[in-house]
Amino acid sequence: MNLLTDAWIPVQHQGSYQKISLQQLLCGEQTGELCLPRDDMELACLQLLCAMTQVLFIPKDKKALGQYIKEPITPEAYADACRGKMDWFDLDHPETPFMQIRGVKAAQPTAMDKLLAGVADGTNKAFVNPQGLAEALCGGCMAIALFNAANNCPSMGGGFKGGLRGSTPITVLIKGRTLRETVWLNVLTEETAESSMPWYQATKNQLPNYLDRIKADAKIPVSALGLNRGLLWQPAHFEIEPSQGSANCSCCGCYEPVYNGFNKAKFNYTIDGVWPHPLSARIFAIKKGEREEKFPSFTTTAPTWTHMSRLVVDKQDEKEGQQTAPVIQQARTFMAADRIQLIIGGYRNNQATILERRHELFSLAQGWAEHGDVIQQIIDDGLAYKTALRKALYLFAAGIKDKVNGSGVNLCDPVESAYYQCTENLVHNSLAAVKFEAPQEELQELNAQLKAIVTNLFNQATEPYRQEPKMLKALALARRSLHKSLKELEPQGEAHE
């Protein structure tokens, strides 16, 4: 199976499900929305489509990119771009199969469920991942799973290497009006590639590392990884077993040749530095004069909106900073006057165990590109009111040593969870509808709504303890703390009793 010529992209169009080829998609011959039973597989499929398109075509500048977005390419242009790269995307190539290393030696094959994130975890539950979800995978789902494991998942542990972005990075993509447009909006121009990757020109003709293999225990500077090599980086040694015949794919359901297992082996090397992935923001801190850089990830149960400012706002001071993904930086140059929709996804994990999957759509109103301070303010306000509520509830539980005895009832975590549930749509709507040029009135209204939610949650949580004499002092202490914090959060000139 070859990803450049075969129909493997699962889409739904006008109620019908089918698989289309990359040529059909980019040439406008077929359309539809991605359709897979797992949201993380859909996100990985979209990332793979963007990576393949980036490797085949790199627009010179934003004018050329605009033309690709506006009009489908011709079959002749597609065939010309594929020339010389057919072997890159052949899943069963005898020497260099897609995202695999030939000759992997393993004591026994590994079941396919190890390749789909979260399916084989000890925390897996049948209502989340139905039994048999990864018994056999067709070629398309197999390619998506290999790419996902290499780019988005924690390593398999025990000495296996993780992807270039570390464990479970947050991925940011720009959503277009169609799947074809979405793919192109997440392709870098040469200008953007050169600005985000100074070594782009020197490395632009590199091969992926499953074609041009690295040596064991090699130490590789990040400047030695070009765009093609980084996008298609395979951190582990995997080799799928040959197909034993056709069956229904346990992921997409199609009757096709399927794969039932793969071999894996440890392979050690070191990457020196952080590779600037086109679809990821980076955060950094200056420690002892050195810049320590990493990719954001979902490390807590806090909702995705709490990460939004560092995903779309650039800022830096003497001690720390954040830099948006290259695709977002590029979008500022030709989508600044437009409303923008972002697809944001990733996993939350505990080492090799997947705890949570996320795949969300955010809208930012017109003016988003020039008014990062307003986006930052919305997120900061949402977090500040949560902190005020949590601080008050902590005092209710702990009191003040040698002055006020606490209740001993810790309400912080469940009420914080309730706060996030109550404010999810409010923050989404604020980001999508705020008038960035003159946001003061809307920010005041947001604060008023957040204050009302916090007050209501505090009252609901503490109501059962109001009749307990031993808890009255702790309750009074907590209430004073909350009122003080809420007053401090009111915009200047608007504070009132």
C-alpha positions in Angstrom: 0.0 0.0 0.0 1.3 3.5 -0.9 -0.1 6.6 0.8 0.6 8.7 -2.3 -1.5 6.7 -4.7 -4.0 4.5 -2.8 -7.3 5.5 -1.3 -6.7 5.4 2.5 -8.1 8.7 3.9 -11.5 8.0 5.6 -14.0 10.7 4.9 -17.8 11.2 5.2 -19.5 13.3 2.6 -23.2 14.0 2.3 -24.0 11.0 4.6 -21.8 8.5 2.8 -18.5 7.0 4.0 -15.6 6.4 1.7 -11.9 6.4 1.5 -10.1 8.8 -0.9 -6.5 9.3 -2.0 -4.3 12.2 -1.3 -4.4 13.1 -5.0 -8.2 13.2 -4.9 -8.1 15.5 -1.9 -5.5 18.0 -3.1 -6.8 18.1 -6.6 -10.3 18.7 -5.5 -11.6 15.5 -7.1 -13.2 14.2 -3.9 -14.1 16.0 -0.6 -15.5 15.2 2.8 -14.7 15.4 6.5 -12.4 13.0 8.3 -14.3 10.2 9.8 -12.7 7.7 12.3 -14.2 6.2 15.5 -11.4 7.7 17.6 -10.9 11.4 17.8 -7.1 11.0 18.4 -6.8 9.0 15.2 -8.7 11.7 13.3 -6.3 14.3 14.7 -3.3 12.1 13.8 -4.7 11.6 10.3 -5.0 15.3 9.8 -1.4 15.8 11.0 -0.1 13.1 8.7 -1.9 14.8 5.7 -0.3 18.1 6.6 3.1 16.5 6.9 2.8 14.7 3.6 1.6 17.9 1.8 4.4 19.9 3.4 7.0 17.3 2.2 5.5 17.3 -1.4 5.0 21.0 -1.8 6.5 23.9 0.0 5.1 27.3 -1.2 7.7 30.0 -1.7 5.7 32.7 0.0 2.3 33.6 1.3 1.1 34.5 -2.2 1.9 31.0 -3.4 0.3 29.5 -0.4 -2.8 31.6 -1.0 -3.0 30.2 -4.5 -2.8 26.6 -3.1 -5.6 27.4 -0.6 -7.8 29.0 -3.2 -7.6 26.5 -6.0 -6.9 22.7 -6.2 -3.7 21.6 -7.9 -3.7 19.7 -11.1 -3.1 16.0 -11.3 0.1 16.7 -13.3 1.4 18.9 -10.5 0.6 16.2 -8.0 2.4 13.5 -10.1 5.4 15.8 -10.5 5.6 16.4 -6.7 5.4 12.7 -6.0 8.3 11.9 -8.3 11.2 10.6 -6.3 9.2 10.2 -3.1 7.1 7.2 -3.8 9.3 5.0 -1.7 8.9 7.3 1.3 5.2 6.4 1.7 5.2 2.7 0.8 3.9 0.8 3.8 5.2 -2.6 2.5 8.4 -1.5 0.8 10.9 -4.4 0.9 13.7 -2.1 2.3 12.4 1.2 3.5 8.7 0.8 4.6 6.8 3.9 5.8 7.8 4.8 9.4 9.5 1.4 9.9 12.9 -0.2 10.1 13.4 -3.5 8.3 15.0 -6.4 10.2 13.8 -5.6 13.8 14.6 -8.5 16.0 12.1 -9.3 18.7 11.4 -12.4 20.8 7.7 -12.3 19.7 5.4 -10.0 17.9 3.6 -7.3 19.8 -0.2 -7.1 19.5 -1.7 -4.1 17.7 -3.4 -2.7 20.8 0.0 -1.5 21.9 0.2 0.8 18.9 -3.1 2.6 19.7 -2.7 5.0 22.6 -4.6 4.0 25.7 -6.1 0.8 24.4 -3.7 -1.6 26.2 -3.4 0.5 29.4 -4.4 -0.9 32.7 -6.9 2.0 33.1 -8.6 1.0 29.9 -12.4 0.7 30.2 -14.7 -1.0 27.7 -17.0 2.0 27.4 -14.0 4.2 26.3 -12.3 1.6 24.1 -14.5 -1.3 23.0 -13.0 -4.8 23.2 -11.1 -5.8 20.0 -10.5 -2.2 18.8 -7.0 -3.0 17.7 -7.1 -6.7 16.8 -6.4 -6.0 13.1 -5.7 -2.7 11.3 -5.9 -1.9 7.6 -3.1 -0.2 5.8 -4.5 3.3 6.3 -5.2 3.0 10.0 -1.8 1.2 10.4 0.0 4.2 8.8 -2.0 6.7 11.0 -1.2 4.7 14.2 2.5 4.5 13.3 2.6 8.3 12.8 0.6 9.0 15.9 2.9 6.8 18.1 5.9 8.6 16.7 4.6 12.1 17.1 2.0 12.4 19.8 2.2 9.5 22.3 4.5 8.7 25.2 7.2 6.2 24.5 6.6 2.6 25.2 8.9 2.8 28.2 11.7 0.6 29.1 14.4 2.4 27.1 12.2 3.2 24.0 12.6 6.8 22.8 9.8 9.3 22.5 9.1 11.8 19.8 10.9 15.0 19.0 8.4 17.0 21.0 8.7 14.8 24.1 5.8 13.0 25.8 2.2 14.0 24.8 2.7 17.5 23.3 -0.2 19.8 22.6 -0.8 20.1 18.8 -2.4 23.2 17.3 -3.9 23.3 13.8 -5.8 25.9 11.8 -9.2 24.8 10.6 -10.3 25.8 7.1 -13.7 25.7 5.5 -12.9 22.3 3.9 -10.5 19.4 4.6 -8.3 20.5 1.7 -8.2 24.1 2.9 -7.4 22.9 6.4 -4.4 20.9 5.1 -2.9 23.9 3.2 -3.4 26.3 6.1 -1.0 24.1 8.1 1.7 24.0 5.5 4.7 26.4 6.0 6.0 28.6 3.3 9.8 28.7 2.6 9.8 32.1 4.2 8.3 30.8 7.5 10.4 27.7 7.5 13.6 29.8 7.2 12.5 32.2 10.0 11.6 29.4 12.4 14.4 27.0 11.3 17.6 28.9 10.3 19.1 25.7 9.0 16.2 25.1 6.6 18.1 25.6 3.4 21.1 23.4 4.4 18.8 20.5 5.4 15.8 20.8 3.0 16.8 17.8 0.9 17.2 15.4 3.8 15.5 12.0 3.9 13.4 10.7 6.8 15.4 8.7 9.3 13.6 5.4 8.3 15.2 5.9 4.9 18.5 7.4 6.0 19.1 5.6 9.3 21.0 7.1 12.2 23.7 5.2 14.1 23.1 3.8 17.5 24.0 6.1 20.4 24.4 9.0 18.0 24.3 12.6 19.4 22.4 14.7 17.0 22.2 18.5 17.2 18.8 19.8 16.5 20.2 22.0 13.6 20.9 18.7 11.8 17.2 17.9 11.5 15.5 19.4 8.5 11.8 20.0 7.9 11.2 16.7 6.1 13.2 14.7 8.5 11.6 16.2 11.6 8.0 15.9 10.4 8.5 12.2 9.5 10.8 11.3 12.4 10.5 7.8 13.7 11.9 7.6 17.2 11.6 3.9 17.7 12.4 0.7 15.8 9.1 -0.8 14.6 8.3 -3.3 11.9 4.8 -4.4 11.1 4.3 -8.1 10.3 3.1 -8.9 6.7 -0.6 -8.9 6.1 -2.1 -12.4 6.4 -5.2 -11.6 4.3 -8.2 -9.4 4.3 -10.7 -8.8 7.1 -12.7 -6.0 8.6 -10.4 -3.4 10.1 -11.2 -3.2 13.8 -10.7 0.6 13.7 -12.4 1.9 10.5 -14.4 -1.2 9.8 -13.5 -1.5 6.1 -12.8 -4.9 4.6 -9.2 -4.8 3.4 -5.8 -6.5 3.8 -5.1 -6.1 7.6 -2.1 -6.3 9.9 -2.2 -8.2 13.2 1.1 -7.4 14.9 4.4 -5.7 14.8 8.0 -6.1 16.1 9.7 -3.5 18.3 13.2 -3.1 19.5 15.0 -0.5 21.7 17.3 2.0 19.9 19.2 4.7 21.7 20.3 8.1 20.5 20.3 11.7 21.8 18.8 14.9 20.3 20.6 18.0 21.5 18.2 20.9 21.6 14.5 21.4 20.8 13.2 21.0 17.3 10.8 23.8 16.3 7.8 21.7 15.2 5.4 23.6 12.9 2.3 22.6 14.9 3.5 23.2 18.4 4.1 26.2 20.7 7.1 26.3 22.9 7.7 27.6 26.4 11.0 28.5 27.9 12.7 29.6 31.1 16.1 31.2 31.6 18.0 29.3 34.3 21.6 30.0 35.2 22.0 31.9 31.9 20.8 29.0 29.9 17.5 28.8 28.0 15.5 25.7 28.8 12.8 25.0 26.3 9.9 22.5 26.1 6.6 21.9 24.5 3.3 22.5 26.5 1.3 19.4 27.4 -1.8 18.6 29.3 -0.5 17.7 32.7 -3.6 18.3 34.8 -7.4 18.0 34.5 -7.6 21.8 33.9 -9.5 22.4 30.6 -7.8 23.3 27.3 -8.8 27.0 27.5 -6.4 27.5 30.4 -3.5 26.8 27.9 -4.9 29.1 25.2 -2.7 32.2 25.9 0.5 30.3 25.5 -0.7 28.6 22.4 -1.6 31.9 20.5 0.3 34.7 22.3 4.0 35.4 22.1 5.7 37.0 25.1 9.1 37.1 26.7 10.8 38.7 29.7 14.2 38.2 31.4 13.2 34.9 33.1 10.7 33.1 30.9 8.6 33.3 27.7 6.4 31.5 25.2 6.5 31.2 21.4 3.6 30.2 19.3 3.7 27.5 16.7 5.2 28.5 13.3 1.8 27.9 11.6 0.2 30.5 14.0 3.1 32.9 13.4 2.5 32.5 9.7 -1.2 32.9 10.0 -0.7 36.4 11.5 0.7 37.5 8.2 -2.3 36.7 6.1 -5.2 35.9 8.4 -4.8 38.8 10.8 -8.1 40.5 9.7 -10.1 37.2 9.8 -11.8 35.2 12.4 -9.7 32.0 13.0 -10.7 28.5 14.2 -8.1 26.3 15.9 -8.1 22.5 16.3 -6.2 21.7 19.6 -5.5 18.2 20.8 -3.3 15.9 22.7 -3.2 13.4 25.5 -2.8 13.6 29.3 -0.6 10.8 30.6 1.1 9.3 33.5 4.3 8.0 32.0 3.3 5.4 29.4 -0.4 5.4 30.5 -2.9 7.6 28.7 -5.3 9.2 31.2 -7.3 11.4 28.9 -7.7 12.3 25.2 -8.5 15.9 24.0 -9.6 17.1 20.6 -11.3 20.6 20.7 -12.2 23.4 18.4 -11.7 27.0 19.5 -12.7 30.2 17.6 -11.0 33.5 18.0 -12.7 36.7 16.8 -11.4 39.2 14.2 -8.4 41.0 15.6 -6.8 38.0 17.4 -3.5 38.5 15.7 -2.8 42.0 17.0 -4.5 41.8 20.4 -2.8 39.0 22.3 -3.0 41.1 25.4 -6.8 40.7 25.4 -6.6 37.0 24.9 -4.1 36.9 27.8 -6.5 39.0 29.9 -9.5 36.6 29.3 -7.5 33.6 30.3 -5.9 35.4 33.3 -9.3 36.5 34.5 -10.7 33.0 34.3 -7.8 31.6 36.2 -7.8 34.4 38.8 -11.4 33.8 39.8 -10.7 30.1 40.1 -7.7 30.8 42.4 -9.8 33.1 44.6 -12.4 30.4 45.0 -9.8 27.7 45.8 -7.9 30.0 48.3 -11.2 30.6 50.2 -12.0 26.9 50.3 -8.5 26.1 51.4 -8.8 28.5 54.4 -12.2 26.8 55.2 -10.4 23.5 55.4 -7.1 24.5 57.0 -7.9 27.6 59.0 -5.0 29.7 60.3 -2.5 28.1 62.7 -2.9 29.1 66.3 -5.8 31.5 65.4 -8.7 29.8 63.6 -9.3 26.1 63.5 -10.1 24.8 60.1 -13.1 22.6 59.3 -11.0 19.7 58.1 -13.3 19.4 55.1 -11.3 19.8 51.8 -13.7 21.0 49.1 -11.0 22.5 46.8 -10.7 19.8 44.1 -14.4 19.0 43.5 -15.4 22.7 43.5 -12.5 23.6 41.1 -13.8 20.9 38.8 -17.3 22.4 39.0 -15.9 25.9 38.3 -14.3 24.7 35.1 -17.5 23.0 34.0 -19.5 26.2 34.7 -17.0 28.5 32.9 -16.1 26.3 29.8 -18.7 27.8 27.4 -18.3 31.3 28.9 -14.6 31.4 28.1 -15.1 29.8 24.6 -17.8 32.4 23.8 -15.7 35.3 25.1 -12.7 34.3 22.9 -15.0 33.9 19.8 -17.0 37.1 20.2 -14.9 39.7 22.0 -14.4 43.0 20.2 -10.6 43.1 20.3 -10.4 46.8 19.4 -12.6 47.9 22.3 -13.0 45.0 24.8 -13.5 46.9 28.1 -17.2 46.4 28.3 -17.1 42.7 27.4 -14.3 42.1 29.9 -16.3 43.7 32.6 -19.3 41.6 31.8 -17.1 38.5 31.8 -15.7 39.4 35.2 -19.3 39.9 36.5 -20.3 36.5 35.3 -17.2 34.8 36.7 -17.8 36.5 40.1 -21.4 35.3 40.1 -20.3 31.7 39.3 -17.6 31.8 42.1 -20.0 33.2 44.7 -22.7 30.6 43.8 -20.3 27.7 43.9 -18.8 28.8 47.3 -22.3 29.1 48.8 -23.4 25.7 47.4 -20.3 24.0 48.7 -20.3 25.4 52.2 -24.1 25.4 52.7 -24.1 22.0 54.5 -21.7 23.3 57.1 -23.4 26.5 58.1 -25.2 24.9 61.0 -22.1 23.4 62.5 -20.9 25.7 65.4 -17.3 24.3 65.3 -17.1 25.4 61.6 -18.5 28.9 61.8 -15.2 30.7 62.4 -13.6 28.8 59.5 -16.6 29.6 57.3 -16.4 33.3 58.3 -12.7 33.3 57.5 -13.2 31.8 54.1 -16.0 34.1 53.2 -13.9 37.2 54.1 -11.1 35.9 52.0 -13.4 35.3 49.1 -14.9 38.8 49.3 -11.5 40.4 49.6 -10.2 38.5 46.5 -13.3 39.3 44.4 -13.0 43.0 45.2 -9.4 43.0 44.2 -10.3 41.4 40.9 -12.9 44.0 39.9 -11.6 46.5 37.3 -10.5 49.8 38.8 -13.3 52.3 39.1 -15.9 49.5 39.1 -15.3 48.2 42.7 -18.3 48.4 44.9 -19.7 46.9 48.1 
